[in-house]
Amino acid sequence: MKQHVKALAIGLALFTLAGCGDKLQITATPVKGVESIQYHQSQLDVYCETGICQFDLLANEDTDLKINMHYSQAKPFEKIEGVSVTGKMGSSVKMLSGNAFQVSLEANAPAATLQIVDYYRN
């Protein structure tokens, strides 16, 4: 599992989507407690076994990104207690459900660090 996280930290992080003009590139880099990050259809699925994790996030274009938090494939977070953002996008966090939120990313802004805590964490 640790090799998987190292691979994420080193090389995961560019997700490319075809779009008008330039291609959207989102970089998500695990910092602490993240088992894996998966991207699909304008959303990230972040897997965090302990219920507390941190990751860095940035994009090359302005975009809104939905982030779904999970303990495992079979168990989503139950109730996000808090999303703490260090960086420019802090005021753009919008809670969507007990395990999901949305952030607005600004093109080429410095990476923001997000820390997410589940109320019912292990």
C-alpha positions, -999 to +999 in steps of 0.1 A: +000+000+000+029+024+008+043+019-027+009+028-041+009+061-021+045+068-032+035+063-068+006+087-063+029+113-047+054+111-075+034+105-106-003+102-102-014+135-102-020+148-137-054+140-149-061+152-184-095+158-200-102+168-236-120+201-238-122+232-258-088+247-264-063+237-237-066+204-218-077+206-182-050+193-159-057+187-122-029+178-099-038+160-066-008+150-044-013+130-012+003+147+018-009+126+048-033+097+054-044+093+017-044+057+004-053+066-031-069+093-053-090+085-084-103+110-110-133+105-132-159+129-148-149+161-130-147+145-096-121+131-073-126+100-051-102+102-022-096+071+000-085+077+036-087+047+060-084+068+092-110+095+084-084+123+086-062+131+056-045+159+037-037+164+000-026+192-023-047+203-052-042+226-082-054+231-118-043+248-150-078+261-158-107+275-137-129+246-128-153+233-102-143+199-088-165+176-067-145+156-041-160+124-027-144+111+005-142+073+013-127+050+039-127+022+014-145+012-019-174-001+002-175+026+029-178+064+022-173+090+049-205+094+069-204+130+080-175+154+071-168+173+102-146+198+085-127+208+054-097+230+062-080+248+032-046+264+033-044+285+001-064+307-021-095+285-027-105+284+010-137+304+006-148+283-024-156+251-004-193+241-007-206+210+012-227+188-010-235+158+013-221+139+043-192+126+022-188+151-006-179+187-012-171+210-041-141+234-046-136+260-072-100+259-086-084+289-101-061+285-131-024+283-123-029+293-086-004+279-062-014+245-048-038+245-019-036+220+009-069+205+020-074+186+053-106+166+056-119+151+088-149+127+092-170+132+123-172+094+128-135+087+120-118+055+132 
